[in-house]
């Protein structure tokens, strides 16, 4: 095995996934690994999951789950409870995951079976794949993380340690370990709209990694937020998600801690919170 492709964070963006698949068909890797977050935050989670599962069955892709698959599994349990709200703030903030759950409800068992991490022996080279880090599926690895933090986030036994989650790709040597963040197929957060995935290649000097960026029809995915019914189903949150897609930058990461408590306490509606946040975001861009 000399060529391995690693994908992560597809997030329901089928057009971006198709762009990566087409590139994989040209590169012809020996193995493809999907490191979680196939679902959520995009309009076609069901179609993306079906495609990935088909390639797993037909071509031996290895598929893991990430924090967004975990969210769907948690929602599948919670929404069955008799006290689950049908209105109010808690209901409003769950509309995004409810939309995703509706697309993959018949695949819950398959999602639950997905592993949270993988370890491969590549002829004496140990490769480990986690969604975020060994600590948690939301504990993202920063490309400039200090050594004392990075040491806790990876497994030192790995010669190659691969992750996703942050949507910001990088390749970094840390002692004997090659640390690779594969970036995001469907929702990059490094200011570059292009889909990202990682290629690992065995060279005479050892395994090397590179990040591949691919253009796809971003506008078609943006339009699907509306034609699929997602924007209507999830409400104001869709405005943030579309803006993330347009800019290649994370917005929910800043929005949630700034407004969640006030939304849940009823001090501000989600609609007003989103509008206030976008107004502030636009002003900050204009002053740069």
N, C-alpha and C positions, 0 to 999 in steps of 0.2 A: 504494500500500500504506500503510494508516493504522493498522492494528491487528495486533500480533504477540504471540503467547503463547509463553512459554518455560517448559519443564518440565525437571526434572532429578531424579536420585536417587529413582527409583521403587522400586527394591530389592525387586522381586517382590511388591509389595503391590497386588494387583489391585483390591480394594475402593476403595482410595484413588485409583487411576488412573481407575476408573469415575466417581468423584465429580468429578474434574477434567474428564473428557471431557464429562460432563453440563453442567458449567458453561461449557465452551467452546462447546457447541452453542447455549447461550443468548447468549453474548457475540459469537459469529461472527467470530473473528479472520481476517485475510487470510492469515496464515501461522502455523504452529505449529512450534517447534523443540524437540527433545528433546536436552538437553546431557549425555547419558551416565548411566551407572549405572542402567540399566533392570533389571539383574540383581543377584542375590545378596543374602543377609541376610534374605530374605523367602521365603515358602512357594511362590509361584507365578511364578517367574522366566520359565518357558517361556510361560505364558499372557500375561504382560505383554509379552514380546518379540514374540509373535505379534500382539498387538493393535496395538502401536506400528508394526510393519512393515506391517500391513494398512492403517492410516491413512496411512502413508507412500505406499503404492501407490495408495490410493483418493483421498486428499485432499491429497497433496503435502507431508506433514510432512517436515521435515528432521531426520535422526536422526544423532547422534554417538555415539562410545563414550567411556567414562570408565575410571577405574582398575579397576573391577570387571569390566568386559568384558575388560580386559587380563589380569586374573587368570585368567579362564576360558580365554582363548587360551593363556596360559602353561601352565595345568594340562593342556590338551588335548595339548600337546607332551610335558610331563614324565611324565604317567601312562602313556605308551606305552613308556617306557624300561624295559628289563629289570631295572634296579636300583631301580625305584620301590618304596618300602616298602609292605608289606601289613599291617604292624603296627608298634607303637612310637610314640614321640612325633611323629615327622614325619608318619606316617600319620594320627594323631589330629587334628593341627592342620589337615590338608588335607580333613577330612571335610565341612566347610562348602562349600568350593568344589567338592568332588566331587559333592555333592548338586545344586548349581546346574548343573554340567556335564552331569549325567545328564538334566536337563530341557531342555537346549538343544543336545544333541550333534548333532542334525540341522540346526542353524542356525549351526554354527561358521563356515562360509564367509561367510554373511551378516554375522556379527559382525565378522569380519576385514576386511570391505570398508568398514565404517563409518569416516568421517573422525574425526580427533582434534580438529579445530577448523573453524570456518566464518568466512568473511568475506563480508558482503553490502553492496552499494551501494544505499542507500535514497534514490534521487534526490539524490545528492550527500552523503548522510550515511553514513559508514562505520560499520558495526556488526560487531563481532567476538564470537564465542562460543567459549569454551574450557570444558573441564570444571572446571578448578581455577585455573590461571594459565598464562602463557606459559612459565613455568619448568618445570613438571611437572604431571602429572595428579593428584598428591597434594599439591600446594603450594597449600593453601586460602587464600583472601583473607579476612582479618579485617576486620570493619566499622570498627575503630579502628586499623588498621595505620598506622604512621608513614609520612609522605610518602616517605621514602627507600626503604622496603620496597615500598610500593604502586607506586612508579615502576618497580621491577624486575618486578613481577608482571603489569602490564598492558602493552598496546601503545599508545604515545602517539598513534599515527596514528588510533586508533579514537575516534569521537565517542560511541559506545555500546559498552561492554565488559561482556559478560554471562558469568557463571560459576555453578557450583553447588558441589558437593563438601562444603562445610562443614555442610550441612543447616541453616544459620542464615541466613535471608534478610535483606537490607538493600538500601537504595538510597542511593548517596553520590555527590556531585559531587566530582570531583578535577580541578581546572583546567577544561579544556574537555570533559573526558570524564565521561559519566554511567556510573558503575559500578554494576552490578546483580547481586546474588547472589540467584538465584531461589528458594533454599531447597530443601526436599525434598518431593516428592509423598508418598512412602511411609514416611519415617522421620525426621521433624523432630527436631532436637537443640536447640531453643531453649526447651524446656519447654512447648511448645504442641503437643498431639497432632494438631491439624488439618493436613490436607494443604495444601501451599503451592505456588503457582506465580506467575509474574510476567506482568503485562500491560504492554506498551509501546504507547503511543498517540501519534500525531502531533497536536500542538496548534499553534495559530498561533504560539506562542512556541518551538516546537521539540518534540522527543520527550520524553515524560514516562513514568515508570515507577511502577507500584504493585504491591504484593504482595497476593495474594488468599489467604485462608484458608478452608478448607472442611471441614465436619464429615463424617465417614464412620463406618461401623460398625467401630470398632477391635476390638471383641470378636470379630467374625467372622474377622478376620485372625489374631488371637491363637489362635483355635480351629483355624485351618488349619495352624498349626505342628504340631499333633497329628494331625489327620485326614488331612493330606497325606502323613504319614510322615516329615516333615522332622525333627521333634524326635528321633525314634528314630534316624534316619540320622546326624545330626550330633552327638548326645550332649550333653554338658554345656554346650557353647556356646549351645545353644538357650535356656537359662535366661537368659543375658545378653541375647540378642536380643529375647526376649519382654519382659524388663524395660525395655529401651530403648523398645520400642513402647508400653508402658504409661505410661512417665514422660515421654516426649519428650526424653530426655537420653542423651547418648553414654556408654556404659560400656566398650566394647571399646577405645576410644582410650586409656583409663587402664589397662585390664586387660592389654593386650598388653605394653607396656614393663615393667610390674611383675612379670609372671609368665613371659613367653615363654622367657627364658634358662633358668630353673629347670625349666620343663616339658621343654624340648628336651634338657636334661642329665639328665633322669630324677630330679631331686631332689623333684619334686612331680607328682602326676597332674593332668590337666586337671580332673577332678571335684573334687579337693580344692582346687585353685586357684580354681575358680569359686565354691565354697562359701565359701572364706576371703574372697574379694573381695566377695561379696554380703553377708556378715556385716559387713564393714567399712563397706560402702556403707550398710547399714541403720542402723548405729550413728551414722554421720555425719549422716544425715537426722534421726535422733531428737534429736541435740544441737543442731540448728539452730533 
